[in-house]
Amino acid sequence: MFLFKILRYLFISDFISAFMKTRYDSYCLNNIAEGCKYCVRGEKLVLFVTGVCKRNCWYCSLSKKRKNKDRIFANERQCRDIKDIIEEVKESRATSAGITGGDPLLYLNRTLKFASELKKKFGKKFHIHIYLPTKFVTKDKLQKLSKVIDEVRFHPEFLVNNNQTAEDIEKIKLAGLFFDKKNIGVELPMIPDRKEEILDFIKGAEDEIGFVNLNEFELSDTNFNIITKKYELKEGGYVISRSLEAGKWVLKKLEKEKTKLKVHLCTAELKNLWQFKNRLKRHTILPYGKRTEDGTVIYLVVEKELNIGGVYYDREKKRTILSEETAKKLLGKEKIKRVEEFPTKDRIEVEEEEIR
């Protein structure tokens, strides 16, 4: 019976204390941060409060659509105000949010308003974490944030400015005045040839934080030319070669030193095959849609408005979605397409074919 309980625990638990590969194709030591647990289940709304940032990190992976532009997004939905954000929370059935940028501190009042309104609308249990470059962190700003934010994740500057380490740690230390240590962490890109510096920084900040997130180093349209001049790509994707191995090296070093920190090596696989897919599966879909295992949705459509039973008119895309029964009746009479697309606000099409 005791062995059965042990096996059952290992089967149903996502994470255990030793350095291990998780069921989400990532790696962790001593479990993961609370905010990450919502994220891997697809329950986190990504609230992008601005693309403006004064730091200009050479490894920044923001897209051209967002980088250095004062735009607001909730997941893929561009927003004008809190009403749009709340609508996205409902449609994506999010139970929590991660606030990011750019630098949320450059628009602090906006950040505070959005977080406060989300708590007011969805309750105190609606978990909110925030990503903060350390550049403009102050005691006063952290105190204000602590009233509406559950978990703070710092982006230190030492990878951009080598002389910044001590100041980074002092600013992170300020968070301990207002947040529990378990809710204070650092998030870093796992740059393979700087793994020793990253390890040293983590050890230097260990007394001030409760967790560390290391992200497998991915490329985007804005950093591709800079990064590929120095690093090789991993075969089969926009990921830097040896980034994952460097992250495992850091985890093993920290495990050997018996760290109590929760350390998570977040992989590209986790983001694409778990986090995003799980979020798609939670998202509401239009009538007569059929959800696939990957979270995409299949619709049978006619690209005009029909006023008959068994249909739904999609005003946004100016098309009529058909039930399977109605599609069979109209076959040969109307030009019917089978469309596979994401259920997100942008509703990007994956595949399209005519039904004959």
C-alpha positions as a LaTeX table, in Angstrom:
\begin{tabular}{lrrr}
\hline
Residue & $x$ (\AA) & $y$ (\AA) & $z$ (\AA) \\
\hline
Met1 & 0.00 & 0.00 & 0.00 \\
Phe2 & 2.85 & 2.40 & 0.84 \\
Leu3 & 4.52 & 1.72 & $-2.54$ \\
Phe4 & 1.19 & 2.29 & $-4.27$ \\
Lys5 & 0.86 & 5.73 & $-2.60$ \\
Ile6 & 4.38 & 6.68 & $-3.70$ \\
Leu7 & 3.73 & 5.64 & $-7.30$ \\
Arg8 & 0.39 & 7.43 & $-7.30$ \\
Tyr9 & 2.03 & 10.62 & $-6.01$ \\
Leu10 & 4.67 & 10.52 & $-8.73$ \\
Phe11 & 2.01 & 9.93 & $-11.37$ \\
Ile12 & $-0.34$ & 12.75 & $-10.43$ \\
Ser13 & 2.27 & 15.34 & $-9.39$ \\
Asp14 & 3.57 & 17.75 & $-11.98$ \\
Phe15 & 6.78 & 18.43 & $-10.10$ \\
Ile16 & 8.94 & 16.96 & $-7.34$ \\
Ser17 & 11.93 & 18.35 & $-5.46$ \\
Ala18 & 14.89 & 16.84 & $-7.35$ \\
Phe19 & 16.24 & 18.12 & $-10.67$ \\
Met20 & 13.88 & 16.52 & $-13.17$ \\
Lys21 & 12.11 & 16.77 & $-16.49$ \\
Thr22 & 8.50 & 17.81 & $-16.00$ \\
Arg23 & 5.46 & 16.46 & $-17.82$ \\
Tyr24 & 5.48 & 19.76 & $-19.72$ \\
Asp25 & 8.86 & 19.13 & $-21.41$ \\
Ser26 & 10.67 & 21.59 & $-19.18$ \\
Tyr27 & 13.12 & 21.03 & $-16.31$ \\
Cys28 & 12.89 & 22.09 & $-12.69$ \\
Leu29 & 14.47 & 21.88 & $-9.28$ \\
Asn30 & 12.43 & 22.18 & $-6.05$ \\
Asn31 & 9.14 & 22.75 & $-7.90$ \\
Ile32 & 8.18 & 25.93 & $-9.81$ \\
Ala33 & 6.78 & 29.37 & $-8.98$ \\
Glu34 & 3.05 & 29.69 & $-8.36$ \\
Gly35 & 2.50 & 31.84 & $-11.44$ \\
Cys36 & 4.09 & 29.22 & $-13.68$ \\
Lys37 & 1.58 & 26.59 & $-12.54$ \\
Tyr38 & $-1.26$ & 28.62 & $-14.01$ \\
Cys39 & 0.78 & 29.29 & $-17.13$ \\
Val40 & 1.55 & 25.69 & $-18.10$ \\
Arg41 & $-2.15$ & 24.84 & $-17.75$ \\
Gly42 & $-3.00$ & 27.60 & $-20.23$ \\
Glu43 & $-4.83$ & 29.65 & $-17.60$ \\
Lys44 & $-2.69$ & 32.82 & $-17.72$ \\
Leu45 & $-3.75$ & 35.86 & $-19.69$ \\
Val46 & $-0.70$ & 37.62 & $-21.13$ \\
Leu47 & $-1.33$ & 41.32 & $-20.46$ \\
Phe48 & 1.10 & 43.42 & $-22.49$ \\
Val49 & 0.74 & 46.94 & $-21.07$ \\
Thr50 & 3.23 & 48.71 & $-23.36$ \\
Gly51 & 6.03 & 47.97 & $-25.79$ \\
Val52 & 8.02 & 51.00 & $-24.63$ \\
Cys53 & 11.26 & 50.22 & $-22.79$ \\
Lys54 & 14.35 & 52.33 & $-22.09$ \\
Arg55 & 16.75 & 49.43 & $-21.75$ \\
Asn56 & 17.27 & 48.26 & $-25.36$ \\
Cys57 & 18.43 & 44.70 & $-24.54$ \\
Trp58 & 20.36 & 43.15 & $-27.43$ \\
Tyr59 & 18.54 & 39.84 & $-26.91$ \\
Cys60 & 15.00 & 41.32 & $-26.79$ \\
Ser61 & 12.58 & 39.13 & $-28.77$ \\
Leu62 & 9.55 & 41.43 & $-29.00$ \\
Ser63 & 7.97 & 41.51 & $-32.46$ \\
Lys64 & 8.02 & 44.55 & $-34.75$ \\
Lys65 & 4.33 & 44.96 & $-34.05$ \\
Arg66 & 5.03 & 45.58 & $-30.35$ \\
Lys67 & 8.65 & 46.59 & $-29.80$ \\
Asn68 & 9.06 & 50.25 & $-28.74$ \\
Lys69 & 5.39 & 50.94 & $-29.48$ \\
Asp70 & 2.91 & 52.05 & $-26.84$ \\
Arg71 & 0.29 & 49.42 & $-27.55$ \\
Ile72 & $-1.79$ & 47.28 & $-25.22$ \\
Phe73 & $-2.54$ & 43.61 & $-25.85$ \\
Ala74 & $-4.40$ & 40.96 & $-23.90$ \\
Asn75 & $-3.13$ & 37.75 & $-25.49$ \\
Glu76 & $-3.54$ & 38.42 & $-29.24$ \\
Arg77 & $-6.25$ & 41.06 & $-28.78$ \\
Gln78 & $-5.18$ & 44.69 & $-29.16$ \\
Cys79 & $-6.98$ & 46.65 & $-26.44$ \\
Arg80 & $-8.13$ & 50.22 & $-25.97$ \\
Asp81 & $-9.16$ & 49.95 & $-22.33$ \\
Ile82 & $-9.93$ & 47.63 & $-19.41$ \\
Lys83 & $-13.22$ & 46.57 & $-21.02$ \\
Asp84 & $-11.34$ & 44.91 & $-23.89$ \\
Ile85 & $-9.02$ & 43.17 & $-21.40$ \\
Ile86 & $-11.94$ & 41.84 & $-19.36$ \\
Glu87 & $-13.56$ & 40.56 & $-22.57$ \\
Glu88 & $-10.39$ & 38.62 & $-23.39$ \\
Val89 & $-10.24$ & 37.16 & $-19.87$ \\
Lys90 & $-13.76$ & 35.85 & $-20.36$ \\
Glu91 & $-13.19$ & 34.50 & $-23.87$ \\
Ser92 & $-9.91$ & 32.78 & $-22.95$ \\
Arg93 & $-11.39$ & 31.66 & $-19.61$ \\
Ala94 & $-8.25$ & 32.84 & $-17.82$ \\
Thr95 & $-7.95$ & 32.40 & $-14.07$ \\
Ser96 & $-4.89$ & 34.62 & $-13.78$ \\
Ala97 & $-2.71$ & 37.13 & $-15.63$ \\
Gly98 & 0.95 & 37.89 & $-16.28$ \\
Ile99 & 1.73 & 41.59 & $-16.83$ \\
Thr100 & 4.60 & 42.30 & $-19.18$ \\
Gly101 & 6.05 & 44.77 & $-21.70$ \\
Gly102 & 8.21 & 46.71 & $-22.57$ \\
Asp103 & 8.56 & 48.12 & $-19.10$ \\
Pro104 & 5.32 & 48.23 & $-17.06$ \\
Leu105 & 6.92 & 50.75 & $-14.70$ \\
Leu106 & 7.04 & 53.40 & $-17.44$ \\
Tyr107 & 3.25 & 53.37 & $-17.38$ \\
Leu108 & 2.78 & 52.64 & $-13.71$ \\
Asn109 & $-0.68$ & 54.20 & $-13.32$ \\
Arg110 & $-1.96$ & 52.16 & $-16.27$ \\
Thr111 & $-0.41$ & 49.00 & $-14.84$ \\
Leu112 & $-1.92$ & 49.61 & $-11.40$ \\
Lys113 & $-5.34$ & 50.41 & $-12.87$ \\
Phe114 & $-5.46$ & 47.25 & $-14.99$ \\
Ala115 & $-4.31$ & 44.99 & $-12.14$ \\
Ser116 & $-6.74$ & 46.62 & $-9.70$ \\
Glu117 & $-9.69$ & 46.29 & $-12.11$ \\
Leu118 & $-8.89$ & 42.63 & $-12.76$ \\
Lys119 & $-8.83$ & 41.90 & $-9.03$ \\
Lys120 & $-12.08$ & 43.82 & $-8.57$ \\
Lys121 & $-13.82$ & 41.99 & $-11.42$ \\
Phe122 & $-12.53$ & 38.45 & $-10.90$ \\
Gly123 & $-11.67$ & 38.41 & $-7.20$ \\
Lys124 & $-8.57$ & 38.33 & $-5.01$ \\
Lys125 & $-7.79$ & 34.76 & $-6.07$ \\
Phe126 & $-7.22$ & 35.94 & $-9.65$ \\
His127 & $-3.43$ & 35.51 & $-9.56$ \\
Ile128 & $-1.34$ & 38.28 & $-11.11$ \\
His129 & 2.40 & 38.23 & $-11.65$ \\
Ile130 & 4.47 & 40.99 & $-13.24$ \\
Tyr131 & 7.77 & 41.21 & $-15.14$ \\
Leu132 & 9.94 & 44.19 & $-14.17$ \\
Pro133 & 13.22 & 45.34 & $-15.69$ \\
Thr134 & 15.23 & 46.57 & $-12.70$ \\
Lys135 & 16.21 & 49.89 & $-14.38$ \\
Phe136 & 13.35 & 51.98 & $-12.93$ \\
Val137 & 12.52 & 49.93 & $-9.84$ \\
Thr138 & 12.05 & 51.98 & $-6.66$ \\
Lys139 & 10.74 & 51.30 & $-3.18$ \\
Asp140 & 7.68 & 53.49 & $-3.76$ \\
Lys141 & 6.72 & 51.73 & $-7.01$ \\
Leu142 & 7.07 & 48.27 & $-5.46$ \\
Gln143 & 4.93 & 49.31 & $-2.50$ \\
Lys144 & 2.15 & 50.43 & $-4.85$ \\
Leu145 & 2.40 & 47.27 & $-6.93$ \\
Ser146 & 2.28 & 45.02 & $-3.85$ \\
Lys147 & $-1.34$ & 46.05 & $-3.23$ \\
Val148 & $-2.54$ & 44.44 & $-6.49$ \\
Ile149 & 0.27 & 42.08 & $-7.60$ \\
Asp150 & 0.83 & 38.58 & $-6.19$ \\
Glu151 & 4.23 & 37.75 & $-7.63$ \\
Val152 & 7.09 & 39.85 & $-9.01$ \\
Arg153 & 9.68 & 38.65 & $-11.54$ \\
Phe154 & 12.73 & 40.81 & $-12.18$ \\
His155 & 14.68 & 41.13 & $-15.42$ \\
Pro156 & 18.16 & 42.13 & $-14.14$ \\
Glu157 & 20.46 & 44.34 & $-16.20$ \\
Phe158 & 23.78 & 42.57 & $-15.74$ \\
Leu159 & 23.44 & 40.75 & $-19.09$ \\
Val160 & 23.26 & 44.16 & $-20.78$ \\
Asn161 & 25.61 & 46.06 & $-18.47$ \\
Asn162 & 28.27 & 43.99 & $-16.70$ \\
Asn163 & 28.69 & 46.60 & $-13.95$ \\
Gln164 & 25.05 & 46.41 & $-12.93$ \\
Thr165 & 25.00 & 43.25 & $-10.78$ \\
Ala166 & 25.24 & 44.89 & $-7.34$ \\
Glu167 & 22.57 & 47.47 & $-8.21$ \\
Asp168 & 20.32 & 44.74 & $-9.59$ \\
Ile169 & 20.48 & 42.83 & $-6.33$ \\
Glu170 & 19.86 & 45.94 & $-4.23$ \\
Lys171 & 16.73 & 46.71 & $-6.21$ \\
Ile172 & 15.50 & 43.13 & $-5.97$ \\
Lys173 & 16.13 & 43.30 & $-2.23$ \\
Leu174 & 13.59 & 46.15 & $-1.98$ \\
Ala175 & 10.82 & 43.75 & $-3.00$ \\
Gly176 & 11.31 & 41.88 & 0.27 \\
Leu177 & 9.82 & 44.87 & 2.10 \\
Phe178 & 6.43 & 44.24 & 0.50 \\
Phe179 & 6.34 & 40.71 & $-0.97$ \\
Asp180 & 6.88 & 37.30 & 0.61 \\
Lys181 & 10.20 & 35.83 & $-0.49$ \\
Lys182 & 8.45 & 32.91 & $-2.22$ \\
Asn183 & 6.76 & 35.45 & $-4.52$ \\
Ile184 & 9.97 & 37.19 & $-5.60$ \\
Gly185 & 12.00 & 35.84 & $-8.49$ \\
Val186 & 14.28 & 36.56 & $-11.42$ \\
Glu187 & 13.76 & 35.63 & $-15.05$ \\
Leu188 & 16.68 & 35.28 & $-17.44$ \\
Pro189 & 17.34 & 34.24 & $-21.05$ \\
Met190 & 19.59 & 31.18 & $-20.99$ \\
Ile191 & 22.54 & 32.52 & $-22.98$ \\
Pro192 & 24.90 & 29.54 & $-23.38$ \\
Asp193 & 28.27 & 31.30 & $-23.24$ \\
Arg194 & 27.25 & 33.30 & $-20.15$ \\
Lys195 & 26.07 & 30.42 & $-18.00$ \\
Glu196 & 28.78 & 31.02 & $-15.36$ \\
Glu197 & 27.70 & 34.68 & $-14.97$ \\
Ile198 & 24.08 & 33.61 & $-14.73$ \\
Leu199 & 24.92 & 31.05 & $-12.05$ \\
Asp200 & 26.96 & 33.61 & $-10.09$ \\
Phe201 & 24.12 & 36.12 & $-10.26$ \\
Ile202 & 21.59 & 33.58 & $-8.99$ \\
Lys203 & 23.86 & 32.67 & $-6.07$ \\
Gly204 & 24.38 & 36.37 & $-5.29$ \\
Ala205 & 20.63 & 37.03 & $-5.26$ \\
Glu206 & 19.68 & 33.78 & $-3.50$ \\
Asp207 & 18.96 & 35.37 & $-0.12$ \\
Glu208 & 16.48 & 37.82 & $-1.67$ \\
Ile209 & 14.43 & 35.56 & $-3.96$ \\
Gly210 & 12.32 & 32.43 & $-3.87$ \\
Phe211 & 12.51 & 31.28 & $-7.47$ \\
Val212 & 14.37 & 31.54 & $-10.78$ \\
Asn213 & 13.06 & 31.10 & $-14.31$ \\
Leu214 & 15.56 & 30.35 & $-17.06$ \\
Asn215 & 14.14 & 30.64 & $-20.58$ \\
Glu216 & 15.50 & 28.66 & $-23.50$ \\
Phe217 & 16.88 & 31.33 & $-25.81$ \\
Glu218 & 14.47 & 31.90 & $-28.73$ \\
Leu219 & 14.73 & 34.19 & $-31.73$ \\
Ser220 & 12.26 & 36.58 & $-33.34$ \\
Asp221 & 12.06 & 38.83 & $-36.39$ \\
Thr222 & 13.66 & 41.70 & $-34.43$ \\
Asn223 & 16.69 & 39.96 & $-32.91$ \\
Phe224 & 17.41 & 37.36 & $-35.61$ \\
Asn225 & 20.18 & 39.23 & $-37.43$ \\
Ile226 & 21.97 & 40.20 & $-34.20$ \\
Ile227 & 21.78 & 36.77 & $-32.57$ \\
Thr228 & 22.68 & 34.63 & $-35.60$ \\
Lys229 & 25.93 & 36.54 & $-36.06$ \\
Lys230 & 27.14 & 35.05 & $-32.78$ \\
Tyr231 & 25.11 & 31.91 & $-32.11$ \\
Glu232 & 24.11 & 28.84 & $-34.09$ \\
Leu233 & 20.51 & 27.80 & $-34.37$ \\
Lys234 & 19.23 & 24.53 & $-32.98$ \\
Glu235 & 18.13 & 22.23 & $-35.76$ \\
Gly236 & 14.42 & 22.46 & $-36.49$ \\
Gly237 & 13.52 & 25.74 & $-34.82$ \\
Tyr238 & 14.18 & 29.34 & $-33.82$ \\
Val239 & 16.12 & 28.34 & $-30.71$ \\
Ile240 & 19.79 & 28.92 & $-29.93$ \\
Ser241 & 21.98 & 25.83 & $-29.94$ \\
Arg242 & 23.30 & 24.78 & $-26.49$ \\
Ser243 & 20.89 & 27.07 & $-24.59$ \\
Leu244 & 18.99 & 24.10 & $-23.17$ \\
Glu245 & 22.19 & 22.29 & $-22.21$ \\
Ala246 & 23.50 & 25.42 & $-20.48$ \\
Gly247 & 20.27 & 25.66 & $-18.50$ \\
Lys248 & 20.57 & 22.06 & $-17.35$ \\
Trp249 & 24.15 & 22.80 & $-16.30$ \\
Val250 & 22.92 & 25.66 & $-14.08$ \\
Leu251 & 20.23 & 23.45 & $-12.52$ \\
Lys252 & 22.72 & 20.67 & $-11.78$ \\
Lys253 & 25.16 & 23.12 & $-10.18$ \\
Leu254 & 22.42 & 24.56 & $-7.95$ \\
Glu255 & 21.19 & 21.08 & $-7.04$ \\
Lys256 & 24.73 & 20.09 & $-6.03$ \\
Glu257 & 24.88 & 23.14 & $-3.75$ \\
Lys258 & 21.53 & 22.13 & $-2.22$ \\
Thr259 & 19.78 & 25.37 & $-3.08$ \\
Lys260 & 16.29 & 25.90 & $-1.72$ \\
Leu261 & 15.32 & 28.05 & $-4.69$ \\
Lys262 & 12.63 & 26.88 & $-7.06$ \\
Val263 & 14.39 & 26.82 & $-10.42$ \\
His264 & 12.56 & 26.28 & $-13.70$ \\
Leu265 & 14.14 & 25.87 & $-17.12$ \\
Cys266 & 11.29 & 26.87 & $-19.44$ \\
Thr267 & 11.75 & 25.34 & $-22.89$ \\
Ala268 & 10.45 & 26.33 & $-26.30$ \\
Glu269 & 8.56 & 23.04 & $-26.30$ \\
Leu270 & 6.71 & 23.99 & $-23.13$ \\
Lys271 & 5.64 & 27.33 & $-24.59$ \\
Asn272 & 4.51 & 25.95 & $-27.93$ \\
Leu273 & 3.30 & 22.43 & $-27.19$ \\
Trp274 & 1.81 & 22.97 & $-23.73$ \\
Gln275 & 1.27 & 26.57 & $-22.65$ \\
Phe276 & $-0.13$ & 27.82 & $-25.96$ \\
Lys277 & $-2.01$ & 24.64 & $-26.84$ \\
Asn278 & $-3.61$ & 24.44 & $-23.39$ \\
Arg279 & $-4.69$ & 28.07 & $-23.68$ \\
Leu280 & $-6.27$ & 27.40 & $-27.06$ \\
Lys281 & $-8.23$ & 24.50 & $-25.60$ \\
Arg282 & $-9.72$ & 26.78 & $-22.94$ \\
His283 & $-10.75$ & 29.50 & $-25.37$ \\
Thr284 & $-14.41$ & 29.85 & $-26.28$ \\
Ile285 & $-15.30$ & 29.04 & $-29.90$ \\
Leu286 & $-18.08$ & 30.06 & $-32.28$ \\
Pro287 & $-21.22$ & 27.91 & $-32.83$ \\
Tyr288 & $-20.80$ & 24.74 & $-34.90$ \\
Gly289 & $-17.02$ & 24.78 & $-34.51$ \\
Lys290 & $-15.17$ & 21.53 & $-33.83$ \\
Arg291 & $-12.08$ & 21.75 & $-31.63$ \\
Thr292 & $-9.05$ & 19.63 & $-32.56$ \\
Glu293 & $-6.56$ & 17.96 & $-30.20$ \\
Asp294 & $-4.13$ & 20.81 & $-30.89$ \\
Gly295 & $-6.66$ & 23.42 & $-29.77$ \\
Thr296 & $-7.39$ & 24.77 & $-33.25$ \\
Val297 & $-11.00$ & 24.91 & $-34.47$ \\
Ile298 & $-12.56$ & 23.60 & $-37.68$ \\
Tyr299 & $-15.49$ & 25.45 & $-39.24$ \\
Leu300 & $-17.56$ & 24.70 & $-42.34$ \\
Val301 & $-18.21$ & 28.08 & $-43.94$ \\
Val302 & $-19.84$ & 29.89 & $-46.83$ \\
Glu303 & $-18.32$ & 33.29 & $-47.52$ \\
Lys304 & $-21.60$ & 35.20 & $-47.54$ \\
Glu305 & $-24.59$ & 35.70 & $-45.28$ \\
Leu306 & $-27.28$ & 32.99 & $-45.29$ \\
Asn307 & $-30.62$ & 33.28 & $-43.49$ \\
Ile308 & $-31.52$ & 29.64 & $-42.90$ \\
Gly309 & $-31.59$ & 27.27 & $-39.96$ \\
Gly310 & $-28.47$ & 25.54 & $-38.68$ \\
Val311 & $-26.12$ & 28.43 & $-39.36$ \\
Tyr312 & $-24.32$ & 31.24 & $-37.54$ \\
Tyr313 & $-23.27$ & 34.47 & $-39.23$ \\
Asp314 & $-19.74$ & 35.49 & $-38.31$ \\
Arg315 & $-19.86$ & 39.28 & $-38.69$ \\
Glu316 & $-16.15$ & 39.76 & $-38.02$ \\
Lys317 & $-15.11$ & 37.61 & $-40.99$ \\
Lys318 & $-18.30$ & 38.17 & $-43.01$ \\
Arg319 & $-19.06$ & 34.50 & $-43.47$ \\
Thr320 & $-21.70$ & 31.98 & $-42.44$ \\
Ile321 & $-20.68$ & 29.02 & $-40.29$ \\
Leu322 & $-22.67$ & 25.88 & $-41.00$ \\
Ser323 & $-23.65$ & 22.93 & $-38.88$ \\
Glu324 & $-22.59$ & 19.58 & $-40.39$ \\
Glu325 & $-26.22$ & 18.74 & $-41.16$ \\
Thr326 & $-26.80$ & 22.03 & $-42.98$ \\
Ala327 & $-23.50$ & 21.69 & $-44.86$ \\
Lys328 & $-24.62$ & 18.30 & $-46.21$ \\
Lys329 & $-27.88$ & 19.82 & $-47.46$ \\
Leu330 & $-26.06$ & 22.71 & $-49.17$ \\
Leu331 & $-23.32$ & 20.59 & $-50.74$ \\
Gly332 & $-23.33$ & 21.23 & $-54.48$ \\
Lys333 & $-25.52$ & 24.31 & $-54.07$ \\
Glu334 & $-23.07$ & 26.58 & $-52.24$ \\
Lys335 & $-19.28$ & 26.92 & $-52.26$ \\
Ile336 & $-18.46$ & 25.42 & $-48.84$ \\
Lys337 & $-15.00$ & 25.62 & $-47.29$ \\
Arg338 & $-13.47$ & 23.68 & $-44.45$ \\
Val339 & $-11.38$ & 26.17 & $-42.45$ \\
Glu340 & $-9.02$ & 25.36 & $-39.58$ \\
Glu341 & $-7.98$ & 28.33 & $-37.45$ \\
Phe342 & $-6.92$ & 29.49 & $-34.00$ \\
Pro343 & $-9.79$ & 30.44 & $-31.66$ \\
Thr344 & $-7.85$ & 33.53 & $-30.53$ \\
Lys345 & $-8.88$ & 37.12 & $-31.34$ \\
Asp346 & $-6.69$ & 37.26 & $-34.48$ \\
Arg347 & $-8.18$ & 33.92 & $-35.63$ \\
Ile348 & $-5.26$ & 33.11 & $-37.89$ \\
Glu349 & $-6.09$ & 30.40 & $-40.43$ \\
Val350 & $-3.97$ & 27.25 & $-40.39$ \\
Glu351 & $-5.55$ & 25.47 & $-43.33$ \\
Glu352 & $-8.37$ & 25.94 & $-45.83$ \\
Glu353 & $-9.91$ & 23.62 & $-48.43$ \\
Glu354 & $-13.05$ & 23.56 & $-50.55$ \\
Ile355 & $-15.60$ & 20.83 & $-49.76$ \\
Arg356 & $-16.83$ & 19.00 & $-52.85$ \\
\hline
\end{tabular}
